[in-house]
């Protein structure tokens, strides 16, 4: 994206593959000769809670944490999380959001409410935001757990990282038996247009 450090914030809820996506991105960055660092928050991830991961890469990266409002890309696997983190995207950055609502337990109890029209609110904050139907595409491919790989394919459109390194890392890190399906999902995301 630029000559300095590239900052990617990946957010979602537990079970969506945020952590695997950040591992893949970090490894792809390293295989392209960059210094790469990541930091994760996933306390309640196994119960559908919030998951976020900061990934930073460049010639030399000193901290894994993205400074406030300095994300080059906010990659959100869930709508409300995309809205919650939209402010982290820098002015000329990119927000990419999976058009999927996952209603957390805290909403079911009535303690909090799910935001109305989160996609519209994201686009109001970040007019160039891309809303991707990754969950629907994953179901069409036969596995709803492919959202993360589809979203990485979309992300790859914005990063100057070799395609072959993406494929090598995805095939190495994908769950056993899903390597080819994840490769296909990556390419489906890579060819999605605005």
Number of C-alpha atoms within 10 A of each C-alpha: 13 9 7 11 19 20 26 28 27 28 30 30 25 19 15 21 20 27 24 16 21 26 19 24 25 21 21 23 24 17 17 14 12 19 18 24 23 21 16 18 13 17 12 12 19 13 12 17 16 20 24 24 24 22 25 29 24 20 12 13 16 12 14 17 18 21 11 10 14 19 28 24 25 27 31 30 29 24 25 27 23 28 22 14 21 27 18 21 23 18 13 12 19 22 31 23 29 25 20 19 14 14 14 16 13 12 11 11 9 9 8 11 12 16 12 9 11 19 20 14 17 25 16 11 15 20 12 15 22 20 20 22 17 27 23 16 18 22 13 10 16 11 16 15 16 24 29 30 29 29 28 22 23 25 21 20 15 13 13 11 19 13 14 10 17 23 20 16 18 26 19 12 17 18 11 9 9 15 17 14 18 26 21 18 24 25 19 19 25 20 13 15 9 9
